[in-house]
């Protein structure tokens, strides 16, 4: 068991022949007692400071662990968000490609249909042109016939017609 200041103060030494001076021993014991009391007081203060520091270190350690866990969770959340964003981006790209393919296919179908319509219109215009040409040629043939010349050779006496016309008026 450790000595206390009171143990030191109350310590009595046996007397011997030509022993130490009692006053000097008592003075020394008082000085040792005071110093020992200071050491004990300092020790208690240091132990209290150590206890407070240990508690603060524990508190900061808890905060550090919480922060580390928070950082890990934030990193995991960021990674999950990145993965989800990449998945969503891939889905958007696939949807856009699908829509683009659909639009291109629809455009090709319309282009083919229009090309067929153009070919049909070309055929119809050729038929119309040929028929119109035949009609014009037939009309020209009619105009170029000798029948017109023959009709121009007829002469009608207009005086006779005038006389007929005046009799009918009466």
C-alpha positions as CSV (number, residue, x, y, z in Angstrom):
1,X,0.0,0.0,0.0
2,X,1.4,3.4,-1.0
3,X,2.4,5.9,1.7
4,X,0.2,8.9,2.3
5,X,1.4,12.3,3.5
6,X,-0.2,11.5,6.9
7,X,1.8,8.3,7.1
8,X,5.0,10.2,6.5
9,X,4.1,12.9,9.0
10,X,3.2,10.4,11.8
11,X,6.2,8.2,11.2
12,X,8.2,7.8,14.4
13,X,11.8,6.6,14.4
14,X,13.3,4.7,17.3
15,X,16.0,6.5,19.3
16,X,19.4,5.2,19.3
17,X,22.6,6.3,20.7
18,X,23.9,9.2,18.9
19,X,21.0,9.2,16.5
20,X,19.9,12.0,14.2
21,X,18.8,15.4,15.4
22,X,15.1,15.2,16.1
23,X,14.4,18.8,14.9
24,X,16.2,18.2,11.6
25,X,14.4,14.9,11.1
26,X,11.0,16.6,11.9
27,X,11.8,19.5,9.5
28,X,12.8,17.1,6.8
29,X,9.6,15.0,7.4
30,X,7.5,18.1,7.1
31,X,9.2,19.1,3.9
32,X,8.8,15.6,2.5
33,X,5.1,15.6,3.6
34,X,4.5,18.9,1.8
35,X,6.3,17.8,-1.3
36,X,4.5,14.5,-1.2
37,X,1.1,16.2,-0.9
38,X,2.0,18.4,-3.9
39,X,2.9,15.4,-5.9
40,X,-0.3,13.6,-5.0
41,X,-2.3,16.8,-5.9
42,X,-0.4,17.1,-9.2
43,X,-1.0,13.4,-9.8
44,X,-4.7,13.8,-9.2
45,X,-4.9,16.8,-11.5
46,X,-3.0,15.0,-14.2
47,X,-5.2,12.0,-13.8
48,X,-8.3,14.2,-14.1
49,X,-6.8,15.9,-17.2
50,X,-5.9,12.5,-18.6
51,X,-9.5,11.3,-18.0
52,X,-10.9,14.4,-19.7
53,X,-8.5,14.1,-22.6
54,X,-9.3,10.4,-22.9
55,X,-13.0,11.2,-22.9
56,X,-12.4,13.9,-25.6
57,X,-10.2,11.5,-27.6
58,X,-13.0,8.9,-27.4
59,X,-15.5,11.6,-28.5
60,X,-13.3,12.6,-31.4
61,X,-12.7,9.0,-32.3
62,X,-16.4,8.4,-32.4
63,X,-16.8,11.5,-34.6
64,X,-13.9,10.3,-36.8
65,X,-15.5,6.9,-37.2
66,X,-18.9,8.5,-37.9
67,X,-17.3,10.7,-40.5
68,X,-15.5,7.7,-42.1
69,X,-18.7,5.8,-42.2
70,X,-20.4,8.9,-43.7
71,X,-17.7,9.2,-46.3
72,X,-18.0,5.5,-47.2
73,X,-21.8,5.8,-47.5
74,X,-21.4,9.0,-49.6
75,X,-18.9,7.2,-51.8
76,X,-21.2,4.2,-52.2
77,X,-24.2,6.5,-52.9
78,X,-22.2,8.4,-55.5
79,X,-21.1,5.2,-57.1
80,X,-24.7,3.9,-57.1
81,X,-25.8,7.2,-58.6
82,X,-23.1,7.0,-61.3
83,X,-24.1,3.4,-62.1
84,X,-27.8,4.4,-62.3
85,X,-27.0,7.4,-64.4
86,X,-25.0,5.2,-66.8
87,X,-27.8,2.7,-67.0
88,X,-30.3,5.5,-67.7
89,X,-28.1,7.0,-70.3
90,X,-27.7,3.6,-72.0
91,X,-31.5,3.2,-72.0
92,X,-32.0,6.7,-73.4
93,X,-29.5,6.0,-76.2
94,X,-31.1,2.7,-77.0
95,X,-34.5,4.3,-77.1
96,X,-33.2,7.1,-79.3
97,X,-31.6,4.6,-81.6
98,X,-34.8,2.6,-81.8
99,X,-36.7,5.8,-82.6
100,X,-34.1,6.8,-85.2
101,X,-34.4,3.3,-86.8
102,X,-38.2,3.6,-86.9
103,X,-38.0,7.1,-88.4
104,X,-35.5,6.0,-91.0
105,X,-37.6,2.9,-91.9
106,X,-40.7,5.0,-92.1
107,X,-38.9,7.5,-94.3
108,X,-37.6,4.7,-96.6
109,X,-41.1,3.3,-96.9
110,X,-42.5,6.7,-97.8
111,X,-39.6,7.3,-100.3
112,X,-40.3,4.0,-102.0
113,X,-44.0,4.7,-102.1
114,X,-43.3,8.2,-103.6
115,X,-40.9,6.7,-106.1
116,X,-43.5,4.2,-107.2
117,X,-46.1,7.0,-107.5
118,X,-43.6,9.0,-109.6
119,X,-43.1,6.0,-111.9
120,X,-46.8,5.6,-112.2
121,X,-47.2,9.3,-113.0
122,X,-44.5,9.0,-115.6
123,X,-46.3,6.1,-117.3
124,X,-49.6,8.0,-117.2
125,X,-48.0,11.1,-118.6
126,X,-46.4,9.0,-121.5
127,X,-49.8,7.5,-122.2
128,X,-51.5,10.9,-122.1
129,X,-48.8,12.4,-124.3
130,X,-49.1,9.6,-126.8
131,X,-52.9,9.9,-126.9
132,X,-52.7,13.7,-127.1
133,X,-50.1,13.5,-129.9
134,X,-52.4,11.0,-131.7
135,X,-55.4,13.4,-131.3
136,X,-53.4,16.4,-132.6
137,X,-52.0,14.3,-135.5
138,X,-55.5,13.2,-136.3
139,X,-56.7,16.8,-136.2
140,X,-53.8,17.9,-138.4
141,X,-54.6,15.1,-140.9
142,X,-58.2,16.4,-141.0
143,X,-57.0,19.9,-141.7
144,X,-54.5,18.7,-144.3
145,X,-57.0,16.7,-146.3
146,X,-58.2,17.7,-149.7
147,X,-61.7,18.1,-148.4
148,X,-60.9,21.6,-147.2
149,X,-59.7,22.6,-150.6
150,X,-62.8,21.1,-152.2
151,X,-65.1,23.0,-149.9
152,X,-63.3,26.2,-150.8
153,X,-64.1,25.7,-154.4
154,X,-67.9,26.0,-153.9
155,X,-69.3,29.3,-154.9
156,X,-72.7,30.5,-153.7
157,X,-74.6,33.3,-155.3
158,X,-75.4,35.6,-152.4
159,X,-77.8,37.7,-154.4
160,X,-80.2,34.8,-154.6
161,X,-80.0,34.3,-150.9
162,X,-80.7,37.9,-150.3
163,X,-83.8,37.8,-152.4
164,X,-85.0,34.7,-150.5
165,X,-84.3,36.4,-147.3
166,X,-86.4,39.5,-148.1
167,X,-89.4,37.5,-149.3
168,X,-89.5,35.7,-146.0
169,X,-89.5,38.9,-144.1
170,X,-92.7,40.1,-145.9
